[in-house]
Amino acid sequence: MIRFITLTAVLLWAGTGFAQTTLSLEQAYDQAKAHNALNKVRSLEQRAAEKVLWQNIALGLPSVNAGGQYTDNIELPALFFDIDGDGTINKLQFGTRYTSVGNLSINQLVFDGSYLIALFATDVLRNQASLNKEKTEIEVRQQTAQFYHLAIILAENELVLAENLKQAQSTANQMTVMASEGLAELESVDQVRLVSRQIEANLSSIRQQKIIATKMLLLTCGLPLDGATTLSTSLEQLMASAVAGENLLQAKFNPEQHVDYRVLAAGRLGQSLLYKNELISFLPKVYAGYGLNRQFVSEDANVWNPNGNSANSVVFQSWNVSAQLPLFASGRRIFKAQESRIKVEQLDEMLELTKNSITLQYLQAKAEFENAFNTYRLQVDNVSIAKRLKDKARVKFLEGVSSSLDYSQTETQYQQTVAAMLASANETLNKRIALEKVLGMYNTSKPN
């Protein structure tokens, strides 16, 4: 189903003249929410829970049954006894050959405490399905962001390495010309070529990683893996959102809004309903019913013909009320109720533990985001410094003032600094998403 929807969308895009799909981060979020396989499964679970609710509601509604019967009494039953008291046994047959009976019955549950508890429990089940769907959507959103961030970071690294490779190859060509004229040593040429080869190897690795990261993003979004997709949100835009995310450090935090807490709270409510169901099982169950019957008899096969031989009909009806009261069950229900109460107490303890655990998660996520952001700022400054050193070392090397080893070291240092800066940027973006998650910013429903 997911692939069918995706294929339809691709065909529509193709029909409008687009040869390539552009995907911003927000569009990736929307695609993942609508087409991610796990999100689709949770949506189906939620729909199934709705059906279970209506099933339980239907148990308390009146049930109406209609039936009928047609009988051909080939041989009528007989009684044998002495009618005249003369000692002779007489045979007496009674009835008509053909009979037909039609009936209508209505049954209604008047009172059953377990039915009421079942309705509340089904509503809890529906709420749990909704919370599971919400939790999955939050996790999928986080995965989408992480893969998008990684793909953009790798693309940026690719651009930097491509520019470095171009410059290194240009330097190698210049050094080759200088060596041919006796103005440079061959060892220096080899050193520059070695730097160029290393950059080329790194560039090839980065390109492969970018392909894999993009494929993982497409898979998370439920899009075709072989589709041509351009990610339109730039690194500058992503980092601008990270800068704006500094406000998260002063955001109000409520652990009870976290989806994990609400999932456990829903489970605790379900367990408390089981406890109440055990208690209410001591109450009686009351049912009411009504029955309407009509019987036709005749010596003719068409038993419903009022003008037939010995034809007749009769209507009879009744209503009833019944009750069941459990009196003794060896104490089993009492112990079961006590067990349910203990489980409720266990979940109360788990709720408090989860609340404290989520609070610690928030403090950790807040500290990690703040640290990652500060580290990123330092790494940006380091890249500027490393680039100045690299450019200056290249000029000195071409002028013959410094050695090829100095040039190689500054080039390697620059690549490492850029890689560290990009890794820090990726860490900052991911830590921001993690902080937003623990703050409950992506919750789609209100806490109970």
LUMGU-376104 format. One line per field, with one value per residue (C-alpha): x, y, z; chain; residue number from 1. Coordinates in steps of 0.1 Angstrom, whole numbers, plus 5000, padded with zeros to 4 digits. Example, Ala and Ser with C-alpha at 12.3 -4.5 7.8 and 13.67 -1.06 7.14 Angstrom:
2
u <- (5123; 5137)
v <- (4955; 4989)
w <- (5078; 5071)
tidren <- (A; A)
guza <- (1; 2)
END
This chain:
448
u <- (5000; 5028; 5047; 5015; 5009; 5045; 5045; 5013; 5030; 5061; 5040; 5022; 5054; 5067; 5036; 5042; 5076; 5098; 5127; 5139; 5123; 5133; 5129; 5132; 5135; 5098; 5087; 5107; 5088; 5055; 5064; 5076; 5045; 5022; 5042; 5066; 5058; 5059; 5036; 5012; 5012; 5004; 4976; 4960; 4964; 4945; 4917; 4915; 4912; 4882; 4865; 4871; 4854; 4823; 4823; 4822; 4795; 4774; 4775; 4752; 4727; 4695; 4699; 4669; 4665; 4638; 4632; 4608; 4600; 4579; 4570; 4553; 4540; 4540; 4528; 4510; 4519; 4495; 4485; 4473; 4449; 4415; 4391; 4358; 4372; 4361; 4396; 4403; 4433; 4423; 4447; 4442; 4460; 4460; 4474; 4474; 4498; 4513; 4526; 4546; 4560; 4575; 4592; 4607; 4629; 4646; 4673; 4687; 4715; 4701; 4731; 4766; 4794; 4820; 4803; 4808; 4844; 4849; 4838; 4862; 4890; 4883; 4886; 4920; 4930; 4921; 4941; 4971; 4969; 4968; 4998; 5018; 5011; 5022; 5054; 5062; 5057; 5081; 5107; 5103; 5106; 5138; 5152; 5142; 5160; 5191; 5194; 5186; 5213; 5238; 5231; 5235; 5267; 5282; 5272; 5289; 5320; 5320; 5320; 5349; 5370; 5362; 5375; 5406; 5412; 5410; 5435; 5458; 5458; 5466; 5495; 5507; 5507; 5526; 5552; 5555; 5563; 5588; 5605; 5609; 5627; 5648; 5632; 5617; 5627; 5609; 5603; 5583; 5562; 5555; 5546; 5520; 5507; 5504; 5482; 5461; 5456; 5446; 5420; 5407; 5403; 5385; 5362; 5352; 5344; 5323; 5303; 5295; 5284; 5262; 5245; 5238; 5225; 5202; 5189; 5182; 5163; 5142; 5134; 5123; 5101; 5086; 5099; 5114; 5151; 5159; 5143; 5163; 5160; 5177; 5177; 5168; 5175; 5210; 5235; 5233; 5195; 5198; 5224; 5202; 5175; 5200; 5210; 5173; 5172; 5191; 5157; 5151; 5176; 5151; 5120; 5095; 5098; 5070; 5079; 5043; 5039; 5065; 5049; 5067; 5051; 5017; 5020; 5028; 5000; 4976; 4988; 4983; 4948; 4941; 4954; 4933; 4902; 4912; 4912; 4878; 4865; 4876; 4857; 4826; 4824; 4808; 4777; 4748; 4742; 4707; 4691; 4657; 4640; 4608; 4595; 4567; 4555; 4528; 4519; 4499; 4484; 4465; 4458; 4468; 4505; 4498; 4496; 4492; 4459; 4432; 4406; 4425; 4413; 4415; 4435; 4441; 4467; 4476; 4498; 4516; 4542; 4562; 4588; 4613; 4639; 4668; 4697; 4729; 4746; 4780; 4780; 4811; 4842; 4867; 4882; 4898; 4882; 4894; 4930; 4928; 4915; 4943; 4968; 4954; 4956; 4993; 5000; 4984; 5008; 5037; 5027; 5025; 5061; 5070; 5053; 5074; 5105; 5097; 5091; 5125; 5141; 5126; 5137; 5173; 5169; 5160; 5189; 5213; 5198; 5200; 5236; 5246; 5229; 5245; 5279; 5275; 5265; 5295; 5318; 5305; 5312; 5348; 5351; 5339; 5367; 5392; 5383; 5389; 5423; 5432; 5423; 5445; 5474; 5468; 5466; 5497; 5516; 5507; 5519; 5552; 5556; 5551; 5576; 5601; 5601; 5587; 5590; 5564; 5561; 5549; 5524; 5512; 5507; 5487; 5465; 5459; 5452; 5427; 5408; 5407; 5394; 5367; 5357; 5356; 5335; 5310; 5308; 5302; 5274; 5258; 5260; 5245; 5215; 5209; 5211; 5186; 5162; 5168; 5161; 5129; 5118; 5123; 5105; 5075; 5074; 5062; 5034; 5002; 4978; 4973; 4983; 4955)
v <- (5000; 5024; 5017; 5022; 5056; 5065; 5054; 5074; 5105; 5099; 5096; 5128; 5146; 5132; 5144; 5179; 5180; 5174; 5150; 5151; 5153; 5180; 5172; 5197; 5187; 5196; 5177; 5147; 5149; 5149; 5121; 5099; 5106; 5096; 5068; 5052; 5015; 5016; 5046; 5028; 4997; 5019; 5036; 5002; 4992; 5024; 5016; 4981; 4994; 5015; 4984; 4966; 4995; 4992; 4954; 4959; 4985; 4961; 4935; 4958; 4965; 4944; 4912; 4902; 4867; 4854; 4817; 4794; 4757; 4736; 4699; 4671; 4646; 4615; 4594; 4612; 4603; 4581; 4574; 4539; 4536; 4522; 4549; 4531; 4511; 4479; 4464; 4471; 4492; 4519; 4539; 4576; 4598; 4635; 4665; 4675; 4663; 4697; 4723; 4755; 4777; 4812; 4830; 4863; 4868; 4899; 4897; 4927; 4930; 4950; 4951; 4937; 4955; 4938; 4952; 4988; 4980; 4965; 4997; 5018; 4992; 4994; 5031; 5026; 5002; 5028; 5054; 5031; 5025; 5062; 5067; 5039; 5056; 5089; 5074; 5057; 5090; 5108; 5081; 5081; 5119; 5116; 5090; 5112; 5142; 5122; 5107; 5141; 5158; 5131; 5133; 5171; 5169; 5144; 5165; 5195; 5174; 5162; 5198; 5208; 5177; 5183; 5218; 5206; 5180; 5205; 5227; 5198; 5187; 5222; 5224; 5190; 5202; 5233; 5214; 5189; 5218; 5233; 5199; 5196; 5229; 5219; 5244; 5217; 5183; 5151; 5142; 5173; 5164; 5130; 5144; 5167; 5138; 5117; 5144; 5145; 5108; 5108; 5135; 5115; 5084; 5103; 5119; 5085; 5072; 5103; 5099; 5063; 5073; 5100; 5076; 5052; 5080; 5093; 5058; 5054; 5087; 5076; 5043; 5061; 5085; 5056; 5068; 5046; 5039; 5043; 5078; 5108; 5131; 5164; 5176; 5213; 5223; 5235; 5231; 5269; 5266; 5236; 5253; 5284; 5263; 5249; 5285; 5292; 5261; 5278; 5289; 5252; 5256; 5278; 5259; 5247; 5210; 5187; 5150; 5140; 5153; 5129; 5101; 5073; 5085; 5087; 5052; 5039; 5059; 5044; 5010; 5018; 5029; 4996; 4976; 4996; 4987; 4950; 4955; 4971; 4943; 4918; 4937; 4942; 4905; 4900; 4919; 4901; 4901; 4908; 4900; 4906; 4889; 4888; 4861; 4862; 4829; 4820; 4784; 4772; 4737; 4720; 4687; 4703; 4708; 4745; 4750; 4788; 4786; 4795; 4777; 4744; 4712; 4716; 4748; 4769; 4792; 4806; 4834; 4831; 4855; 4858; 4880; 4872; 4886; 4865; 4872; 4855; 4861; 4845; 4832; 4811; 4804; 4790; 4825; 4826; 4859; 4875; 4866; 4876; 4910; 4914; 4904; 4931; 4957; 4948; 4952; 4987; 4996; 4983; 5005; 5035; 5029; 5025; 5058; 5076; 5059; 5068; 5104; 5107; 5089; 5113; 5142; 5129; 5124; 5160; 5172; 5151; 5161; 5198; 5195; 5175; 5200; 5230; 5213; 5202; 5238; 5253; 5228; 5235; 5272; 5264; 5241; 5268; 5291; 5262; 5257; 5294; 5292; 5259; 5273; 5304; 5282; 5259; 5287; 5304; 5271; 5265; 5299; 5294; 5259; 5272; 5300; 5274; 5289; 5259; 5221; 5197; 5181; 5214; 5217; 5181; 5186; 5218; 5202; 5171; 5194; 5214; 5183; 5169; 5203; 5205; 5169; 5177; 5208; 5189; 5161; 5187; 5202; 5169; 5162; 5196; 5190; 5156; 5168; 5195; 5169; 5148; 5177; 5186; 5150; 5148; 5182; 5166; 5191; 5166; 5152; 5151; 5146; 5161; 5141; 5124)
w <- (5000; 5009; 4977; 4957; 4972; 4966; 4930; 4923; 4938; 4916; 4885; 4893; 4898; 4866; 4848; 4859; 4844; 4874; 4868; 4903; 4937; 4962; 4998; 5027; 5063; 5070; 5039; 5051; 5084; 5066; 5043; 5072; 5092; 5063; 5047; 5072; 5076; 5114; 5114; 5091; 5114; 5144; 5126; 5118; 5155; 5164; 5140; 5153; 5189; 5178; 5165; 5198; 5216; 5194; 5199; 5237; 5234; 5213; 5241; 5262; 5234; 5230; 5210; 5188; 5173; 5150; 5142; 5126; 5123; 5100; 5110; 5091; 5117; 5095; 5124; 5152; 5188; 5207; 5243; 5255; 5284; 5294; 5285; 5296; 5325; 5308; 5309; 5272; 5264; 5240; 5216; 5215; 5189; 5192; 5172; 5136; 5109; 5100; 5124; 5121; 5148; 5144; 5173; 5181; 5212; 5227; 5254; 5272; 5298; 5327; 5350; 5348; 5365; 5344; 5312; 5325; 5334; 5300; 5283; 5304; 5297; 5260; 5261; 5278; 5251; 5225; 5244; 5246; 5208; 5203; 5226; 5209; 5175; 5189; 5204; 5171; 5152; 5176; 5171; 5134; 5133; 5153; 5129; 5099; 5113; 5121; 5086; 5070; 5092; 5083; 5046; 5046; 5067; 5044; 5013; 5029; 5036; 5000; 4988; 5011; 5000; 4964; 4967; 4986; 4960; 4932; 4950; 4958; 4922; 4911; 4935; 4923; 4887; 4896; 4915; 4886; 4862; 4887; 4892; 4854; 4854; 4883; 4907; 4930; 4942; 4931; 4967; 4971; 4941; 4955; 4988; 4972; 4951; 4983; 4998; 4967; 4967; 5003; 4997; 4968; 4989; 5016; 4990; 4976; 5011; 5019; 4987; 4995; 5030; 5016; 4993; 5022; 5044; 5017; 5011; 5048; 5048; 5018; 5036; 5067; 5047; 5028; 4994; 4966; 4973; 4936; 4934; 4924; 4955; 4963; 4999; 4998; 5034; 5036; 5065; 5071; 5076; 5098; 5120; 5121; 5136; 5161; 5171; 5176; 5197; 5225; 5238; 5246; 5275; 5293; 5282; 5309; 5315; 5327; 5329; 5329; 5294; 5281; 5260; 5279; 5312; 5296; 5281; 5316; 5332; 5307; 5316; 5353; 5346; 5328; 5357; 5382; 5360; 5363; 5401; 5400; 5378; 5404; 5431; 5410; 5402; 5437; 5425; 5408; 5370; 5359; 5325; 5310; 5281; 5260; 5237; 5211; 5195; 5170; 5161; 5131; 5128; 5100; 5083; 5050; 5040; 5036; 5073; 5070; 5050; 5075; 5055; 5055; 5072; 5110; 5105; 5135; 5150; 5184; 5197; 5230; 5246; 5278; 5295; 5321; 5345; 5357; 5381; 5390; 5423; 5430; 5466; 5471; 5450; 5475; 5481; 5447; 5437; 5469; 5464; 5427; 5437; 5462; 5435; 5411; 5439; 5445; 5407; 5408; 5437; 5416; 5387; 5411; 5420; 5384; 5375; 5402; 5389; 5353; 5363; 5379; 5351; 5325; 5346; 5345; 5307; 5304; 5325; 5304; 5271; 5281; 5291; 5260; 5237; 5254; 5253; 5217; 5207; 5225; 5209; 5175; 5179; 5188; 5159; 5135; 5148; 5145; 5108; 5101; 5118; 5101; 5067; 5072; 5082; 5052; 5027; 5041; 5041; 5005; 4994; 5013; 4998; 4963; 4970; 4983; 5018; 5036; 5031; 5015; 5049; 5064; 5035; 5040; 5077; 5074; 5047; 5069; 5099; 5079; 5067; 5102; 5116; 5089; 5097; 5134; 5128; 5106; 5131; 5158; 5137; 5133; 5170; 5178; 5155; 5169; 5204; 5197; 5184; 5215; 5238; 5219; 5222; 5260; 5263; 5247; 5219; 5193; 5214; 5194; 5223; 5258; 5289; 5307)
tidren <- (A; A; A; A; A; A; A; A; A; A; A; A; A; A; A; A; A; A; A; A; A; A; A; A; A; A; A; A; A; A; A; A; A; A; A; A; A; A; A; A; A; A; A; A; A; A; A; A; A; A; A; A; A; A; A; A; A; A; A; A; A; A; A; A; A; A; A; A; A; A; A; A; A; A; A; A; A; A; A; A; A; A; A; A; A; A; A; A; A; A; A; A; A; A; A; A; A; A; A; A; A; A; A; A; A; A; A; A; A; A; A; A; A; A; A; A; A; A; A; A; A; A; A; A; A; A; A; A; A; A; A; A; A; A; A; A; A; A; A; A; A; A; A; A; A; A; A; A; A; A; A; A; A; A; A; A; A; A; A; A; A; A; A; A; A; A; A; A; A; A; A; A; A; A; A; A; A; A; A; A; A; A; A; A; A; A; A; A; A; A; A; A; A; A; A; A; A; A; A; A; A; A; A; A; A; A; A; A; A; A; A; A; A; A; A; A; A; A; A; A; A; A; A; A; A; A; A; A; A; A; A; A; A; A; A; A; A; A; A; A; A; A; A; A; A; A; A; A; A; A; A; A; A; A; A; A; A; A; A; A; A; A; A; A; A; A; A; A; A; A; A; A; A; A; A; A; A; A; A; A; A; A; A; A; A; A; A; A; A; A; A; A; A; A; A; A; A; A; A; A; A; A; A; A; A; A; A; A; A; A; A; A; A; A; A; A; A; A; A; A; A; A; A; A; A; A; A; A; A; A; A; A; A; A; A; A; A; A; A; A; A; A; A; A; A; A; A; A; A; A; A; A; A; A; A; A; A; A; A; A; A; A; A; A; A; A; A; A; A; A; A; A; A; A; A; A; A; A; A; A; A; A; A; A; A; A; A; A; A; A; A; A; A; A; A; A; A; A; A; A; A; A; A; A; A; A; A; A; A; A; A; A; A; A; A; A; A; A; A; A; A; A; A; A; A; A; A; A; A; A; A; A; A; A; A; A; A; A; A; A; A; A; A; A; A; A; A; A)
guza <- (1; 2; 3; 4; 5; 6; 7; 8; 9; 10; 11; 12; 13; 14; 15; 16; 17; 18; 19; 20; 21; 22; 23; 24; 25; 26; 27; 28; 29; 30; 31; 32; 33; 34; 35; 36; 37; 38; 39; 40; 41; 42; 43; 44; 45; 46; 47; 48; 49; 50; 51; 52; 53; 54; 55; 56; 57; 58; 59; 60; 61; 62; 63; 64; 65; 66; 67; 68; 69; 70; 71; 72; 73; 74; 75; 76; 77; 78; 79; 80; 81; 82; 83; 84; 85; 86; 87; 88; 89; 90; 91; 92; 93; 94; 95; 96; 97; 98; 99; 100; 101; 102; 103; 104; 105; 106; 107; 108; 109; 110; 111; 112; 113; 114; 115; 116; 117; 118; 119; 120; 121; 122; 123; 124; 125; 126; 127; 128; 129; 130; 131; 132; 133; 134; 135; 136; 137; 138; 139; 140; 141; 142; 143; 144; 145; 146; 147; 148; 149; 150; 151; 152; 153; 154; 155; 156; 157; 158; 159; 160; 161; 162; 163; 164; 165; 166; 167; 168; 169; 170; 171; 172; 173; 174; 175; 176; 177; 178; 179; 180; 181; 182; 183; 184; 185; 186; 187; 188; 189; 190; 191; 192; 193; 194; 195; 196; 197; 198; 199; 200; 201; 202; 203; 204; 205; 206; 207; 208; 209; 210; 211; 212; 213; 214; 215; 216; 217; 218; 219; 220; 221; 222; 223; 224; 225; 226; 227; 228; 229; 230; 231; 232; 233; 234; 235; 236; 237; 238; 239; 240; 241; 242; 243; 244; 245; 246; 247; 248; 249; 250; 251; 252; 253; 254; 255; 256; 257; 258; 259; 260; 261; 262; 263; 264; 265; 266; 267; 268; 269; 270; 271; 272; 273; 274; 275; 276; 277; 278; 279; 280; 281; 282; 283; 284; 285; 286; 287; 288; 289; 290; 291; 292; 293; 294; 295; 296; 297; 298; 299; 300; 301; 302; 303; 304; 305; 306; 307; 308; 309; 310; 311; 312; 313; 314; 315; 316; 317; 318; 319; 320; 321; 322; 323; 324; 325; 326; 327; 328; 329; 330; 331; 332; 333; 334; 335; 336; 337; 338; 339; 340; 341; 342; 343; 344; 345; 346; 347; 348; 349; 350; 351; 352; 353; 354; 355; 356; 357; 358; 359; 360; 361; 362; 363; 364; 365; 366; 367; 368; 369; 370; 371; 372; 373; 374; 375; 376; 377; 378; 379; 380; 381; 382; 383; 384; 385; 386; 387; 388; 389; 390; 391; 392; 393; 394; 395; 396; 397; 398; 399; 400; 401; 402; 403; 404; 405; 406; 407; 408; 409; 410; 411; 412; 413; 414; 415; 416; 417; 418; 419; 420; 421; 422; 423; 424; 425; 426; 427; 428; 429; 430; 431; 432; 433; 434; 435; 436; 437; 438; 439; 440; 441; 442; 443; 444; 445; 446; 447; 448)
END
